[in-house]
């Protein structure tokens, strides 16, 4: 049974740990993440970008797969199914399809329009018992083809969005999606601290979790970050393990070409990555 991310994130913020959002791309990804969460007794958020939703043929397919899998695998830990960087239309489609959480990314709108659309979604998601993530100040890096450099959000704007009644807030603090460049300046903890002071109990979200040094992750959690998004790292681990399998000629031995065998090392690599992150975030045993 899918749950909203609200309770798991409030518990995480109060307990000074973070829940990982791991983006899913297909059955292997979903299965590996759910099994690891269950094994480590950790709450988890499955993230779906609009691009991945389209790739998996639509949000109803995703909801059907996740619900079916949770039942077949006897998953008892809290699981939220969350739209990542959703447009207003995308949020509406996911609400209809049966997601338990959505993110409305209104960061590219003027603040007034971001406020208006967020207000509308606060009302709809509250009625349905869903959680809602909002974003202020664009997160840099590449997100479905859009490249940005990692700006810092205005703490006052963060407060005005937080006050609308969203569940969690993603604020740009110099973080970027994808791999971090050599000349990256690091996270702005001053910005994070200022945002946390103005938004109080609200769980904060750190996007672009791949490649941020462990000490920075831990410091961000101590300053109110309760949700950390991981995507690229699982993709890199999966690709690396698959490449090694093929380069070793394993696909040419016996039935090594069988997709279940071909994709197994990649799935194991995803599990190992998720385990490492859950341990770092402190969510192990917190389900």
C-alpha positions as CSV (number, residue, x, y, z in Angstrom):
1,X,0.0,0.0,0.0
2,X,1.6,3.2,-1.1
3,X,1.8,6.0,1.4
4,X,2.3,9.8,1.2
5,X,5.9,10.9,2.0
6,X,4.7,13.3,4.8
7,X,5.0,11.1,7.8
8,X,8.3,9.4,6.8
9,X,9.9,12.8,6.2
10,X,8.6,14.4,9.4
11,X,10.0,11.5,11.3
12,X,13.3,11.8,9.4
13,X,13.6,15.5,10.1
14,X,12.9,15.0,13.8
15,X,15.3,12.1,13.9
16,X,18.1,13.8,12.0
17,X,18.3,11.3,9.1
18,X,17.1,11.5,5.5
19,X,15.0,9.2,3.3
20,X,16.4,8.5,-0.1
21,X,14.4,9.1,-3.3
22,X,15.7,6.6,-5.8
23,X,14.4,7.2,-9.4
24,X,13.0,4.2,-11.2
25,X,13.3,3.5,-14.9
26,X,12.0,0.0,-15.4
27,X,11.2,-3.3,-13.6
28,X,14.8,-4.1,-12.6
29,X,15.3,-0.7,-11.0
30,X,12.0,-0.9,-9.1
31,X,12.5,-4.4,-7.9
32,X,16.1,-3.7,-6.7
33,X,15.1,-0.6,-4.8
34,X,12.1,-2.2,-3.1
35,X,14.0,-5.3,-2.1
36,X,16.8,-3.3,-0.6
37,X,14.5,-1.1,1.3
38,X,12.7,-4.1,2.8
39,X,16.0,-5.9,3.6
40,X,17.3,-2.8,5.4
41,X,13.9,-2.0,7.0
42,X,14.1,1.5,5.5
43,X,11.4,3.8,4.3
44,X,11.8,4.7,0.6
45,X,10.6,7.1,-2.1
46,X,10.4,5.9,-5.7
47,X,10.9,8.8,-8.0
48,X,9.6,9.0,-11.5
49,X,10.5,11.8,-13.9
50,X,8.1,12.7,-16.6
51,X,10.6,11.3,-19.1
52,X,10.8,8.0,-17.3
53,X,7.0,7.9,-16.9
54,X,6.7,8.3,-20.7
55,X,9.4,5.6,-21.3
56,X,7.4,3.2,-19.1
57,X,4.4,3.9,-21.3
58,X,2.5,6.1,-18.8
59,X,1.8,6.7,-15.1
60,X,-0.9,4.0,-14.9
61,X,1.6,1.4,-15.9
62,X,4.0,2.6,-13.3
63,X,1.4,2.6,-10.5
64,X,0.2,-0.9,-11.6
65,X,3.8,-2.3,-11.6
66,X,4.7,-0.8,-8.2
67,X,1.5,-1.8,-6.5
68,X,1.7,-5.4,-7.9
69,X,5.4,-5.7,-7.0
70,X,4.8,-4.5,-3.4
71,X,2.1,-7.2,-3.0
72,X,4.1,-10.0,-4.6
73,X,7.3,-9.2,-2.7
74,X,5.5,-8.6,0.6
75,X,6.9,-5.1,1.0
76,X,5.9,-3.8,4.4
77,X,8.2,-0.8,4.7
78,X,6.7,2.7,3.9
79,X,6.9,3.3,0.1
80,X,5.9,6.6,-1.5
81,X,5.6,6.8,-5.3
82,X,6.6,10.3,-6.3
83,X,6.5,12.4,-9.5
84,X,9.9,14.1,-9.8
85,X,10.1,17.6,-11.3
86,X,6.5,17.5,-12.5
87,X,4.8,20.1,-14.6
88,X,1.3,21.2,-13.5
89,X,-0.2,18.9,-16.1
90,X,2.1,16.0,-15.1
91,X,1.0,16.4,-11.5
92,X,-2.6,16.2,-12.4
93,X,-2.1,13.0,-14.4
94,X,-0.2,11.4,-11.6
95,X,-2.8,12.4,-9.0
96,X,-5.4,10.6,-11.3
97,X,-3.2,7.6,-11.9
98,X,-2.7,6.8,-8.2
99,X,0.7,8.2,-7.2
100,X,1.0,9.0,-3.5
101,X,3.2,12.0,-3.9
102,X,4.0,14.7,-6.5
103,X,6.6,17.4,-7.0
104,X,5.5,20.5,-8.8
105,X,8.5,22.2,-10.2
106,X,7.4,25.8,-10.6
107,X,10.9,27.2,-10.2
108,X,11.0,28.5,-13.8
109,X,7.8,30.5,-13.3
110,X,7.7,34.0,-11.9
111,X,7.2,33.6,-8.1
112,X,3.6,34.8,-8.3
113,X,2.7,32.1,-10.8
114,X,4.6,29.5,-8.8
115,X,2.6,30.5,-5.8
116,X,-0.8,30.4,-7.6
117,X,-0.2,26.9,-9.1
118,X,1.3,25.5,-5.9
119,X,-1.7,26.8,-3.9
120,X,-4.1,24.9,-6.2
121,X,-2.0,21.7,-5.9
122,X,-1.8,22.0,-2.1
123,X,-5.6,21.9,-2.0
124,X,-6.0,18.9,-4.4
125,X,-3.2,16.8,-2.8
126,X,-4.5,17.5,0.7
127,X,-7.9,16.2,-0.2
128,X,-6.4,13.0,-1.5
129,X,-4.0,12.5,1.4
130,X,-0.9,12.9,-0.9
131,X,2.3,14.8,-0.2
132,X,3.5,17.7,-2.3
133,X,7.0,18.9,-3.0
134,X,7.7,22.4,-4.3
135,X,10.9,23.9,-5.7
136,X,12.4,27.3,-5.3
137,X,15.5,28.5,-7.1
138,X,16.5,26.2,-10.0
139,X,18.7,23.2,-9.3
140,X,21.6,23.2,-11.8
141,X,22.9,20.5,-14.1
142,X,21.0,18.6,-16.7
143,X,17.4,17.6,-16.0
144,X,15.7,16.2,-19.1
145,X,17.9,18.3,-21.4
146,X,17.8,21.6,-19.4
147,X,21.3,22.7,-18.1
148,X,21.8,25.0,-15.2
149,X,24.7,25.9,-13.0
150,X,23.4,25.4,-9.5
151,X,21.9,28.6,-8.2
152,X,20.9,29.4,-4.6
153,X,17.3,30.0,-3.7
154,X,16.1,33.2,-2.0
155,X,15.2,32.2,1.6
156,X,12.3,34.6,1.7
157,X,10.8,33.1,-1.5
158,X,11.3,29.6,0.2
159,X,9.3,30.8,3.2
160,X,6.4,32.2,1.0
161,X,6.1,28.8,-0.8
162,X,6.5,26.8,2.5
163,X,3.7,28.8,4.0
164,X,1.3,27.7,1.3
165,X,1.2,24.3,3.0
166,X,3.4,22.1,0.9
167,X,4.8,19.0,2.5
168,X,8.5,19.4,1.6
169,X,10.6,22.0,-0.1
170,X,13.4,21.6,-2.6
171,X,15.7,24.7,-2.6
172,X,18.7,25.3,-4.7
173,X,21.8,25.5,-2.6
174,X,24.4,25.2,-5.3
175,X,23.6,21.5,-6.0
176,X,23.3,20.2,-9.5
177,X,21.9,17.1,-11.3
178,X,24.2,14.6,-12.9
179,X,28.0,14.5,-12.4
180,X,29.6,17.4,-10.6
181,X,32.2,19.4,-12.6
182,X,35.8,19.7,-11.4
183,X,35.3,23.4,-10.5
184,X,32.1,22.9,-8.5
185,X,32.1,25.3,-5.5
186,X,30.2,22.9,-3.1
187,X,26.9,23.4,-1.3
188,X,26.0,26.7,0.3
189,X,25.3,25.8,3.9
190,X,24.7,29.5,4.7
191,X,21.7,29.4,2.3
192,X,20.5,26.1,3.7
193,X,20.7,27.4,7.2
194,X,18.9,30.6,6.4
195,X,16.1,28.6,4.7
196,X,15.8,26.2,7.6
197,X,15.5,29.0,10.1
198,X,12.6,30.6,8.1
199,X,10.8,27.3,7.2
200,X,11.0,25.6,10.7
201,X,9.7,22.1,10.8
202,X,9.4,21.7,7.0
203,X,11.5,18.8,5.6
204,X,13.9,20.1,3.1
205,X,14.9,18.2,-0.1
206,X,18.4,17.9,-1.6
207,X,18.3,17.2,-5.3
208,X,21.3,16.0,-7.3
209,X,22.6,13.7,-4.5
210,X,25.0,11.9,-6.8
211,X,28.6,13.0,-6.3
212,X,28.1,15.2,-3.2
213,X,30.9,14.3,-0.7
214,X,29.7,12.3,2.4
215,X,30.6,15.0,4.9
216,X,28.5,17.6,3.0
217,X,25.6,15.1,2.9
218,X,25.8,14.7,6.6
219,X,26.0,18.4,7.3
220,X,23.0,19.0,5.0
221,X,21.0,16.5,7.0
222,X,22.0,18.2,10.3
223,X,20.6,21.4,8.8
224,X,17.1,20.0,8.1
225,X,17.5,18.1,4.8
226,X,15.2,15.0,5.2
227,X,14.9,13.8,1.6
228,X,17.8,13.2,-0.8
229,X,17.4,12.4,-4.4
230,X,19.6,9.8,-6.1
231,X,19.4,8.9,-9.8
232,X,22.6,9.2,-11.8
233,X,24.6,7.0,-9.3
234,X,22.3,4.0,-9.8
235,X,22.5,4.5,-13.6
236,X,26.3,4.6,-13.6
237,X,26.5,1.5,-11.3
238,X,24.0,-0.4,-13.6
239,X,25.9,0.6,-16.8
240,X,29.3,-0.3,-15.3
241,X,28.2,-3.8,-14.2
242,X,26.4,-4.5,-17.5
243,X,29.5,-3.4,-19.4
244,X,31.7,-5.8,-17.4
245,X,29.4,-8.7,-18.0
246,X,29.4,-8.2,-21.8
247,X,33.1,-7.4,-22.0
248,X,33.9,-10.6,-20.1
249,X,31.9,-12.5,-22.8
250,X,29.4,-13.8,-20.3
251,X,26.5,-13.2,-22.7
252,X,28.2,-15.7,-25.1
253,X,28.4,-18.5,-22.5
254,X,25.5,-20.9,-22.4
255,X,22.3,-19.0,-22.0
256,X,24.1,-15.8,-20.8
257,X,22.2,-13.8,-23.4
258,X,18.9,-14.4,-21.5
259,X,17.9,-10.9,-20.3
260,X,17.4,-12.1,-16.8
261,X,21.0,-13.2,-16.7
262,X,22.3,-10.2,-18.7
263,X,20.6,-7.6,-16.4
264,X,21.3,-9.4,-13.1
265,X,24.7,-7.9,-12.4
266,X,23.3,-4.4,-13.1
267,X,20.4,-5.0,-10.7
268,X,22.8,-6.2,-8.0
269,X,24.9,-3.0,-8.6
270,X,21.8,-0.9,-8.0
271,X,21.1,-2.7,-4.8
272,X,24.6,-2.1,-3.5
273,X,24.3,1.6,-4.4
274,X,21.0,2.0,-2.7
275,X,22.3,0.2,0.4
276,X,25.3,2.5,0.6
277,X,23.1,5.5,0.3
278,X,20.5,4.3,2.9
279,X,23.4,3.7,5.3
280,X,24.9,7.2,4.6
281,X,21.5,8.9,5.0
282,X,20.8,7.1,8.3
283,X,17.4,5.6,7.2
284,X,18.3,1.9,7.9
285,X,16.0,0.4,10.5
286,X,13.7,3.4,10.5
287,X,10.7,1.9,8.8
